[in-house]
Amino acid sequence: MTNLNSRPMSRRAAAAGLLSALLCVSQFPAPLHAQIVGSTTGVINVAGGTTIVGNTVVAGAASVAGATVVSAGSVLSAGTVVSAGSVVNDEECQSYQVLTENTVVSSNTVLLAGSTVAAGSSLATNTILAAGSSIAAGSAIEAGSVLSAGSVIAAGSVVNGNSYASATMLATATSVVGTSTLAAGSTIAAGSTLATGTTLAAGSSLVSATTIAQGSVLGAGSFVTASSIVNAEAIAGGTMLASSTAIVQATSLSGGSVIAANSILAAGSALVSSTAIVGATRCGGVVAVANTAMVAGGSALAAGTVVAAGSILNGASVAQTTVLSSSTTVMGSTVLAAGSSLAASSMLAAGTSVI
């Protein structure tokens, strides 16, 4: 069990990590060890889904600005602050907690806004940083990382030996293979990847978006907004899926996305950013609710669903976190608070939304 302060934690499932893959990128002559080092002040902005494909070290405390899904294999160092409603290794924190020892993430973990990841922590493969995240200047991004097309290299940067006198947008995906410097004010575009050995300097800020786990299906008619990634491919503009799409690689949906009928959310999925469900969507495994969810009438919450304190279930207020002992049909006002989770076989009806 994760060691926190003496305050109790209740069991519950949340989102797990996702599989991811590198984009096809332009190649350069490569030394074995290279990095991007930000300037001493300012931040490098993350414009969309950026996938960690190796162990990334948190060199200085990083704030959690919005619900963040942390993948298995990550390590949360002693001193990490876990805000109320967060989940660490399937255990819900009912109040503010501080980790008293290093904690290896081995199962579902979602840190809610207000948490702080302590220096010395590490984020494992499949953790995805969404739009709104930022990497503090002074961070190091190792060789093997990829800057997607659309990334902006600020004046004063040096990338793979090329100096930039003015801000430049990359026309093609670029692999980091030589010692490079990203100046503050640079932007990392959706679909980029961070390779093993990357370090995040103090002052970085983390946010996730709705995470769709491998094994899920997005039904035909689902709408994916810009800065999302679907099967490791960056979405440059809003795109409607013409056919049912099986999820086999890293997938993160930015705010405003829509999940259509006949979708299936596999275990490890997490409803994070504003997302509308416009047709019956089945939970194929435990799905985390990381922000307030308005559950439409006709939905079915399977036995084992965790209803977090502060929720409303069929018009009744829920004062303490509750695990449903039997399937419950939504017939009245139902709002699931952050920290809830949907058990496998739950069904979300059209009109359900995450805010």
C-alpha positions in Angstrom: 0.0 0.0 0.0 1.2 3.5 -0.8 2.6 5.2 2.3 0.9 8.6 2.9 0.2 10.5 6.1 -1.9 8.7 8.6 -5.1 9.8 6.8 -7.1 6.9 5.3 -7.5 6.1 1.7 -10.3 4.1 0.0 -9.7 1.7 -2.9 -10.7 2.7 -6.4 -9.6 2.4 -9.9 -8.3 5.1 -12.2 -6.5 5.5 -15.4 -3.4 3.6 -16.3 -0.8 4.2 -18.9 -1.0 3.9 -22.6 1.2 2.4 -25.3 2.9 4.9 -27.6 5.0 4.9 -30.8 7.5 7.4 -32.4 6.4 9.3 -35.5 8.3 8.9 -38.7 10.8 11.8 -38.6 13.6 13.5 -40.5 17.0 12.1 -39.6 20.3 13.7 -38.7 23.8 12.4 -38.0 23.6 11.4 -34.3 26.0 11.4 -31.4 24.9 8.9 -28.8 24.0 11.4 -26.1 22.3 14.7 -26.9 19.8 17.0 -25.3 17.8 20.2 -25.6 18.5 22.5 -22.7 16.1 25.4 -22.1 17.3 28.9 -21.3 17.5 29.9 -17.7 14.1 31.7 -17.4 10.7 31.2 -18.9 8.9 28.1 -20.1 8.5 25.9 -23.2 4.9 25.5 -23.9 3.2 22.2 -24.8 0.6 22.8 -27.5 -0.9 19.3 -27.6 -0.6 15.6 -26.7 3.1 14.9 -26.1 4.0 11.3 -25.2 6.8 10.3 -22.9 8.5 7.2 -24.5 11.2 6.7 -21.9 11.9 7.5 -18.3 11.6 11.3 -17.7 13.1 12.7 -14.4 11.4 15.5 -12.5 14.6 17.4 -11.5 12.6 20.1 -9.6 9.1 20.2 -8.2 6.4 20.2 -10.9 2.9 21.5 -10.3 -0.2 19.7 -11.4 -2.4 22.3 -13.1 -5.1 19.8 -14.1 -5.9 16.1 -13.7 -2.8 14.2 -14.8 -2.7 10.4 -15.6 0.6 8.9 -14.4 1.6 5.7 -16.0 2.8 2.5 -14.3 6.5 2.4 -13.7 6.6 6.1 -12.6 8.1 7.0 -9.2 6.6 9.7 -7.0 9.2 10.9 -4.6 8.7 11.5 -0.9 7.3 15.0 -0.5 4.9 14.7 -3.4 1.7 16.4 -2.5 -1.5 14.5 -3.5 -4.7 16.6 -3.5 -8.0 15.4 -2.3 -9.8 13.1 -4.8 -6.6 12.0 -6.4 -5.8 8.3 -6.8 -2.5 6.6 -6.2 -2.2 2.9 -7.0 -6.0 2.5 -6.9 -6.3 4.2 -3.6 -8.4 7.4 -3.4 -7.0 10.3 -1.2 -10.0 11.6 0.6 -8.0 14.6 1.8 -4.8 16.5 1.1 -1.9 14.1 1.6 1.9 14.1 1.4 3.9 11.0 0.4 6.3 10.0 3.2 8.4 7.8 1.0 9.2 7.1 -2.6 6.2 5.4 -4.2 6.4 3.3 -7.4 3.3 3.6 -9.5 2.1 0.0 -10.2 -1.6 0.6 -11.0 -4.1 3.3 -11.7 -2.9 6.7 -10.7 -4.5 10.1 -11.4 -3.2 13.3 -9.7 -5.8 16.1 -9.6 -5.1 19.8 -9.8 -3.3 21.2 -6.7 -1.0 18.2 -6.5 2.8 18.7 -6.7 5.2 16.1 -8.0 8.4 16.3 -5.9 11.9 16.6 -7.2 13.5 13.3 -7.9 10.3 11.7 -9.2 10.2 10.1 -12.6 7.4 9.8 -15.2 7.4 6.5 -17.1 6.7 5.6 -20.7 3.1 6.3 -21.8 2.5 9.3 -19.6 1.0 12.0 -21.9 1.3 15.7 -21.4 -1.6 17.6 -22.9 -2.1 21.2 -24.1 -1.7 23.5 -21.2 1.4 21.7 -19.8 4.6 23.6 -19.8 8.3 22.6 -19.4 10.4 25.0 -17.4 13.4 26.5 -19.2 16.5 24.6 -18.1 14.9 21.3 -18.8 16.8 18.7 -20.8 15.2 16.8 -23.7 17.3 13.8 -24.7 18.4 12.5 -28.1 15.7 10.4 -29.6 13.0 12.9 -28.7 10.8 14.2 -31.6 9.6 17.7 -32.2 6.5 17.5 -34.4 5.8 19.6 -37.4 4.2 22.8 -36.1 6.6 23.1 -33.2 7.9 26.7 -32.8 11.7 27.2 -32.2 12.1 30.5 -30.4 14.9 33.0 -31.3 18.1 32.1 -29.6 17.5 28.3 -29.9 20.0 25.9 -31.5 18.6 22.7 -32.8 20.8 20.0 -34.3 23.6 22.5 -34.9 21.3 25.1 -36.6 21.0 28.5 -34.9 17.7 30.4 -35.0 17.8 34.2 -35.2 14.1 34.5 -35.2 11.1 32.3 -34.2 10.6 29.5 -36.7 7.9 26.9 -37.1 9.1 23.4 -38.1 7.6 22.3 -41.4 8.4 18.6 -40.7 8.9 16.4 -37.7 12.5 16.7 -36.4 14.4 14.1 -34.5 16.7 15.5 -31.7 20.1 13.9 -32.5 22.6 16.6 -31.8 23.2 18.9 -28.8 20.5 21.5 -29.1 19.1 24.5 -27.1 15.4 25.5 -27.0 15.0 29.1 -25.8 12.1 30.1 -23.5 9.0 30.8 -25.5 9.4 27.8 -27.8 6.4 25.5 -28.3 6.2 21.7 -28.5 3.5 20.7 -30.9 1.0 17.8 -30.5 2.4 14.4 -31.5 5.9 15.2 -30.1 7.7 12.6 -28.0 10.1 12.9 -25.1 12.9 10.2 -25.0 14.6 8.4 -22.1 16.8 10.7 -20.0 14.7 13.8 -20.5 14.6 16.0 -17.3 12.0 18.5 -16.3 13.3 21.5 -14.4 11.6 23.1 -11.4 8.6 25.1 -12.4 7.2 22.7 -15.0 3.5 22.3 -15.0 1.5 19.1 -15.9 -1.9 18.5 -17.4 -3.5 15.5 -19.1 -6.5 15.3 -21.5 -9.1 12.6 -21.8 -7.1 9.4 -22.2 -8.4 6.6 -24.4 -6.6 3.3 -23.5 -5.4 0.7 -25.9 -8.2 -1.7 -26.7 -10.8 1.0 -26.9 -12.9 1.8 -29.9 -14.0 5.3 -31.0 -17.3 4.9 -32.9 -17.9 6.4 -36.3 -18.9 10.0 -36.0 -16.7 10.7 -33.1 -15.1 14.2 -33.3 -11.5 14.8 -32.3 -10.4 18.4 -31.7 -7.0 19.9 -32.7 -4.0 19.1 -30.4 -5.4 15.6 -29.8 -3.4 12.5 -30.7 -5.1 9.3 -32.1 -3.0 6.2 -32.4 0.2 8.3 -32.0 -0.8 10.6 -34.9 -1.3 14.3 -34.1 -4.6 15.9 -35.2 -3.9 19.3 -36.7 -7.5 20.4 -37.0 -10.9 19.2 -35.8 -11.5 15.8 -37.5 -14.6 13.6 -37.6 -13.9 9.9 -37.7 -15.6 8.4 -40.8 -15.5 4.9 -39.5 -15.1 3.0 -36.2 -11.4 3.3 -35.1 -9.7 0.8 -32.9 -7.2 2.3 -30.5 -3.9 0.5 -30.6 -1.4 3.3 -29.7 -1.2 6.5 -27.6 -4.5 8.4 -27.8 -5.4 11.6 -26.0 -8.5 13.7 -26.8 -8.3 17.5 -26.1 -11.2 19.5 -24.8 -14.3 19.7 -27.0 -14.0 16.2 -28.4 -17.0 14.1 -28.9 -17.4 10.3 -28.4 -20.0 8.8 -30.7 -22.3 5.8 -30.3 -20.9 2.3 -30.3 -17.7 3.5 -28.7 -16.0 1.3 -26.1 -13.7 2.6 -23.4 -11.1 0.1 -22.3 -9.7 -0.3 -18.8 -7.2 2.5 -18.1 -9.2 5.2 -20.0 -9.8 8.4 -18.1 -12.4 11.2 -18.7 -10.4 14.3 -18.1 -10.9 17.2 -20.4 -14.4 18.5 -21.5 -15.8 15.6 -23.5 -19.3 15.0 -24.8 -20.8 11.6 -25.3 -23.5 11.6 -28.0 -24.3 7.9 -28.2 -24.3 4.9 -26.0 -20.7 4.2 -24.9 -19.7 1.1 -23.0 -17.0 0.8 -20.4 -14.9 -2.3 -21.3 -13.0 -1.9 -18.0 -12.6 0.5 -15.2 -12.7 4.1 -16.4 -11.6 7.1 -14.2 -13.7 10.2 -13.9 -11.0 12.9 -13.3 -13.4 15.9 -13.7 -17.0 16.4 -12.9 -19.2 14.3 -15.2 -22.9 15.0 -15.9 -24.4 11.5 -16.4 -27.5 11.4 -18.7 -30.7 9.5 -17.9 -30.7 6.0 -19.2 -27.1 5.4 -18.3 -26.3 2.3 -16.3 -23.6 2.3 -13.5 -22.4 -1.2 -13.0 -21.7 -2.8 -9.6 -18.3 -1.7 -8.4 -18.6 1.8 -9.7 -17.1 4.3 -7.2 -19.1 7.4 -6.5 -16.9 10.0 -4.9 -18.0 12.2 -2.1 -19.8 15.3 -3.3 -21.5 13.5 -6.1 -25.3 13.4 -6.8 -26.9 10.0 -7.6 -30.5 10.0 -8.9 -31.1 13.2 -7.0 -29.5 12.2 -3.7 -26.4 13.8 -2.4 -23.5 11.5 -1.7 -21.6 12.6 1.5 -19.0 9.8 1.5 -17.3 7.9 -1.2 -19.5 4.9 -2.0 -19.0 1.7 -4.0 -22.2 0.6 -5.7 -23.1 -3.0 -4.7 -25.4 -3.5 -7.7 -26.1 -2.0 -11.1 -27.9 1.3 -10.9 -29.9 2.9 -13.7 -29.7 6.7 -13.9 -33.2 8.0 -13.8 -32.7 11.4 -12.0 -30.1 14.1 -11.7 -26.7 12.4 -11.5 -23.3 14.2 -11.2 -20.1 12.2 -10.6 -17.5 14.2 -8.8 -13.8 13.9 -9.7 -12.3 10.8 -8.1 -15.2 8.6 -9.2 -14.7 5.6 -11.4 -17.0 3.6 -13.7 -16.9 -0.1 -13.3 -16.6 -2.4 -16.3 -19.9 -2.9 -18.1 -21.2 0.5 -17.2 -23.0 2.3 -20.1 -23.0 6.0 -20.6 -26.1 7.3 -22.5 -26.2 10.1 -25.1 -26.1 13.5 -23.3 -23.4 12.5 -20.8 -20.6 15.1 -20.6 -17.4 15.8 -18.7 -16.9 19.5 -17.7 
